[in-house]
Amino acid sequence: MTEKVVMYRGKRVYAVKRFRKVSLGKMEFGRRVERVAGMSRRCEYLVPLTAYLYAKRMKFVLTDYYPMGSLADLLAGGRALGHTALDWNQRLQIILHIARAIAFIHSQSPPVSHDTNKYMQMNVHGNVKSSNVMINVDFSARLSDYGFVQLVDPVEDCDTWQMKPPPPPPSPSSSSPSESFFSEKLCQKSDVYNFGIIILDTLGGPRAVGLKRCILENKEAIRDRKADFFEFSVRGKEKKQAFNVLEIGLACLDSTPEARPSIEQILHNILEVSEKA
């Protein structure tokens, strides 16, 4: 779980990520956390790690705290009130920042061995989802939980809520067919797939992911404004931009992993869209 903690020295506010099931020893846990912390400081689109604690009954890391919460919080909050708080430019910026974060991760060198007991896969995130995308007050985005799936036992779920009780039963969004990090081997193509889920959820709402086939069959109607898809008001040039990003998201969700684009190609395509803003 993640919760708010006030650090009195300097009055700074941090988020605490607690791990319930950790089989790593103290030295290995610390080594991995320090490596993740070093990497996160090199990318402005990753949530930085500040400190960690490894004790007999408690293991946690400290990260920066984001009062706006996560992308999942913003989307769900807007929907609960019957409106969406994010306009198109904000959504496009968030999607772009997530892509930049994943691109940085995927650019790292692969491990020299597949023995994950000794080596971390620093070139894969493993748990890309909207609740792991933290939002700043300027609506810039940072991806959290980088490397965390390699700190815990595979049976532990990595929640990332802030200052909230445990989430309710799965919604259509949370029950989407994401490719979990619990697979035997962490995979960049799974990061891409889960990024596609974020795109569809951000554009069309929580039911969009489950309507992938319907969306594919009605792409022309959506583009020509004969069918509704986007959950926010968008017209003219922005409508074309949103449709182009939708196509990027659908490519990420290809059922064949090898057919999915690389994050470098995805980032290139999103930048092309954003430059036409």
C-alpha positions as CSV (number, residue, x, y, z in Angstrom):
1,M,0.0,0.0,0.0
2,T,1.0,3.7,-0.4
3,E,0.1,6.3,2.2
4,K,0.9,9.9,3.1
5,V,3.6,10.6,5.6
6,V,4.7,14.0,6.9
7,M,8.5,14.3,7.5
8,Y,8.9,16.9,10.2
9,R,12.5,17.8,9.3
10,G,11.9,20.4,6.7
11,K,8.1,19.9,6.7
12,R,8.4,17.9,3.5
13,V,5.7,15.4,2.5
14,Y,6.5,12.0,1.1
15,A,4.5,8.9,0.0
16,V,5.4,5.7,1.7
17,K,5.3,2.4,-0.3
18,R,5.1,-0.6,2.1
19,F,6.0,-4.1,0.9
20,R,4.2,-6.9,2.7
21,K,6.0,-10.0,1.2
22,V,9.7,-9.6,0.6
23,S,12.0,-12.7,0.3
24,L,15.1,-10.7,-0.6
25,G,17.7,-10.3,2.1
26,K,18.5,-6.9,3.5
27,M,21.7,-6.4,1.4
28,E,20.1,-7.4,-1.8
29,F,16.9,-5.4,-1.1
30,G,19.0,-2.3,-0.4
31,R,21.2,-2.9,-3.5
32,R,18.1,-3.1,-5.7
33,V,16.4,0.0,-4.2
34,E,19.6,2.0,-4.5
35,R,19.9,1.0,-8.2
36,V,16.3,2.0,-8.9
37,A,16.8,5.3,-7.0
38,G,19.8,6.1,-9.1
39,M,18.0,5.4,-12.3
40,S,14.9,7.3,-11.3
41,R,16.9,10.4,-10.6
42,R,18.2,10.4,-14.2
43,C,14.7,10.7,-15.8
44,E,12.3,13.6,-15.0
45,Y,9.4,11.4,-16.0
46,L,10.0,8.9,-13.2
47,V,8.9,9.3,-9.6
48,P,12.2,9.6,-7.6
49,L,13.0,7.4,-4.6
50,T,14.2,9.3,-1.5
51,A,14.9,6.6,1.1
52,Y,14.1,3.1,2.2
53,L,13.8,1.0,5.4
54,Y,14.4,-2.7,5.7
55,A,13.4,-4.1,9.2
56,K,12.2,-7.4,10.4
57,R,8.5,-6.5,10.4
58,M,8.6,-3.6,8.0
59,K,10.0,-2.8,4.5
60,F,9.2,0.4,2.7
61,V,10.5,3.1,0.4
62,L,9.9,6.8,0.4
63,T,9.0,8.7,-2.7
64,D,7.9,12.2,-3.6
65,Y,4.3,12.9,-2.8
66,Y,1.8,14.1,-5.5
67,P,-1.2,15.9,-4.0
68,M,-3.1,15.6,-7.3
69,G,-2.9,11.8,-7.0
70,S,-2.7,9.4,-9.9
71,L,-4.1,9.5,-13.4
72,A,-6.6,6.8,-12.2
73,D,-7.7,9.2,-9.4
74,L,-8.2,12.1,-11.8
75,L,-10.1,10.0,-14.3
76,A,-12.3,8.3,-11.8
77,G,-12.9,11.5,-9.9
78,G,-14.1,13.4,-13.0
79,R,-16.4,10.5,-14.0
80,A,-17.9,10.2,-10.5
81,L,-18.9,13.9,-10.7
82,G,-20.4,13.4,-14.2
83,H,-17.7,15.4,-15.9
84,T,-14.1,15.1,-16.9
85,A,-11.5,17.3,-15.3
86,L,-8.9,16.8,-18.0
87,D,-9.0,18.6,-21.4
88,W,-7.4,17.2,-24.5
89,N,-4.1,19.0,-24.2
90,Q,-3.7,17.8,-20.7
91,R,-4.4,14.2,-21.7
92,L,-2.0,14.4,-24.6
93,Q,0.7,15.8,-22.3
94,I,0.2,13.0,-19.8
95,I,0.3,10.3,-22.5
96,L,3.5,11.8,-23.9
97,H,5.2,11.9,-20.5
98,I,4.3,8.3,-19.8
99,A,5.8,7.3,-23.2
100,R,9.0,9.2,-22.4
101,A,9.3,7.4,-19.0
102,I,8.8,4.0,-20.7
103,A,11.2,4.9,-23.4
104,F,13.9,5.8,-20.9
105,I,13.4,2.4,-19.1
106,H,13.4,0.4,-22.3
107,S,16.7,2.1,-23.4
108,Q,18.5,0.6,-20.4
109,S,20.9,-2.4,-21.0
110,P,19.3,-5.8,-20.5
111,P,20.6,-8.0,-17.6
112,V,23.7,-10.1,-18.3
113,S,21.9,-13.1,-17.0
114,H,18.3,-14.3,-16.8
115,D,18.8,-15.3,-13.2
116,T,16.6,-12.6,-11.5
117,N,17.9,-13.7,-8.1
118,K,21.1,-12.0,-8.9
119,Y,20.3,-9.4,-11.6
120,M,17.5,-6.9,-12.1
121,Q,15.8,-6.2,-15.4
122,M,16.3,-2.4,-15.5
123,N,15.0,-2.3,-19.1
124,V,11.4,-3.3,-18.2
125,H,8.9,-1.6,-15.8
126,G,6.6,-4.6,-15.3
127,N,3.5,-2.8,-13.8
128,V,2.5,0.0,-16.1
129,K,-1.1,1.2,-15.2
130,S,-2.9,4.4,-14.6
131,S,-2.7,4.2,-10.8
132,N,1.1,4.2,-11.2
133,V,1.0,7.5,-13.1
134,M,1.4,10.4,-10.7
135,I,0.2,13.8,-11.7
136,N,1.8,17.2,-10.8
137,V,-0.2,20.4,-10.3
138,D,0.8,21.5,-13.8
139,F,-0.6,18.2,-15.1
140,S,2.8,16.8,-16.0
141,A,3.1,13.1,-15.3
142,R,5.6,10.8,-13.7
143,L,5.6,7.0,-13.8
144,S,6.0,5.3,-10.4
145,D,6.8,1.8,-9.1
146,Y,9.7,1.4,-11.5
147,G,11.6,-1.7,-10.4
148,F,9.2,-2.4,-7.5
149,V,7.9,-5.7,-8.9
150,Q,11.5,-7.1,-8.5
151,L,11.5,-6.2,-4.8
152,V,8.6,-8.3,-3.7
153,D,7.4,-11.8,-4.0
154,P,5.3,-12.5,-7.2
155,V,2.2,-13.2,-5.1
156,E,2.1,-9.6,-3.7
157,D,-0.1,-7.1,-5.4
158,C,1.5,-3.7,-5.9
159,D,-1.1,-1.1,-5.0
160,T,-0.2,2.6,-5.5
161,W,-3.1,4.5,-4.0
162,Q,-2.4,7.6,-1.9
163,M,-4.3,8.6,1.2
164,K,-7.2,6.3,0.3
165,P,-8.7,3.0,1.6
166,P,-8.1,-0.1,-0.5
167,P,-9.7,0.1,-3.9
168,P,-13.3,-1.3,-4.4
169,P,-14.0,-4.5,-6.4
170,P,-12.6,-4.4,-10.0
171,S,-14.3,-2.0,-12.3
172,P,-14.5,-2.5,-16.1
173,S,-11.2,-0.5,-16.3
174,S,-9.3,-2.5,-13.6
175,S,-10.5,-5.8,-15.0
176,S,-9.2,-5.0,-18.4
177,P,-7.0,-7.7,-20.0
178,S,-3.7,-6.2,-18.9
179,E,-0.6,-8.3,-19.2
180,S,0.5,-8.7,-15.6
181,F,4.0,-8.5,-14.3
182,F,3.3,-11.9,-12.7
183,S,4.3,-13.6,-15.9
184,E,7.4,-15.8,-15.7
185,K,9.6,-13.2,-17.5
186,L,9.3,-9.4,-17.5
187,C,8.8,-8.2,-21.1
188,Q,8.9,-4.9,-22.8
189,K,6.0,-5.8,-25.1
190,S,3.8,-6.2,-22.0
191,D,4.8,-2.6,-21.0
192,V,3.7,-1.5,-24.5
193,Y,0.4,-3.4,-24.2
194,N,-0.4,-1.9,-20.8
195,F,0.5,1.5,-22.1
196,G,-2.2,0.9,-24.8
197,I,-4.7,0.2,-22.1
198,I,-3.9,3.6,-20.5
199,I,-4.3,5.3,-23.8
200,L,-7.8,3.9,-24.4
201,D,-8.9,4.5,-20.9
202,T,-7.6,8.1,-21.0
203,L,-9.4,8.7,-24.3
204,G,-12.6,6.8,-24.1
205,G,-13.3,5.9,-20.5
206,P,-13.2,2.7,-18.5
207,R,-15.2,0.6,-20.9
208,A,-13.1,1.5,-23.9
209,V,-10.5,-1.3,-23.4
210,G,-13.3,-4.0,-23.4
211,L,-14.6,-2.5,-26.7
212,K,-11.4,-2.9,-28.7
213,R,-12.9,-5.0,-31.4
214,C,-15.9,-2.6,-31.7
215,I,-13.5,0.3,-31.9
216,L,-11.5,-1.3,-34.7
217,E,-14.7,-2.0,-36.6
218,N,-15.9,1.6,-36.3
219,K,-12.7,3.5,-36.7
220,E,-13.9,5.3,-39.8
221,A,-17.1,6.3,-38.1
222,I,-15.2,7.6,-35.1
223,R,-12.8,9.6,-37.4
224,D,-15.8,11.0,-39.4
225,R,-17.6,11.9,-36.2
226,K,-20.5,9.5,-37.0
227,A,-19.8,7.5,-33.8
228,D,-19.0,8.8,-30.3
229,F,-15.9,7.5,-28.5
230,F,-14.0,10.2,-26.8
231,E,-15.3,11.0,-23.3
232,F,-14.2,14.7,-23.5
233,S,-15.1,17.5,-25.8
234,V,-12.9,17.6,-28.8
235,R,-13.4,19.2,-32.3
236,G,-11.5,20.2,-35.4
237,K,-7.7,19.7,-35.3
238,E,-7.9,18.3,-31.8
239,K,-10.3,15.6,-32.9
240,K,-7.8,14.5,-35.6
241,Q,-5.0,14.4,-33.0
242,A,-7.1,12.4,-30.6
243,F,-8.0,9.9,-33.4
244,N,-4.3,9.5,-34.2
245,V,-3.4,8.8,-30.6
246,L,-6.3,6.3,-30.5
247,E,-4.7,4.4,-33.5
248,I,-1.4,4.4,-31.5
249,G,-3.2,2.8,-28.6
250,L,-4.8,0.2,-30.7
251,A,-1.5,-0.8,-32.2
252,C,-0.1,-1.3,-28.7
253,L,-2.9,-3.7,-28.0
254,D,-2.1,-6.1,-30.8
255,S,-2.7,-9.6,-29.6
256,T,0.6,-10.7,-31.1
257,P,3.4,-9.2,-29.0
258,E,5.9,-9.2,-31.9
259,A,3.5,-7.1,-33.9
260,R,3.3,-4.3,-31.3
261,P,5.4,-1.2,-32.0
262,S,8.5,-0.5,-30.0
263,I,8.2,2.3,-27.4
264,E,10.7,4.3,-29.6
265,Q,8.3,4.2,-32.5
266,I,5.3,5.0,-30.2
267,L,7.1,8.0,-28.8
268,H,8.0,9.2,-32.3
269,N,4.4,8.9,-33.4
270,I,3.1,10.7,-30.3
271,L,5.6,13.5,-30.7
272,E,4.4,14.0,-34.3
273,V,0.9,14.4,-33.0
274,S,1.8,16.8,-30.3
275,E,3.9,18.9,-32.6
276,K,0.8,19.6,-34.7
277,A,-1.0,21.0,-31.6
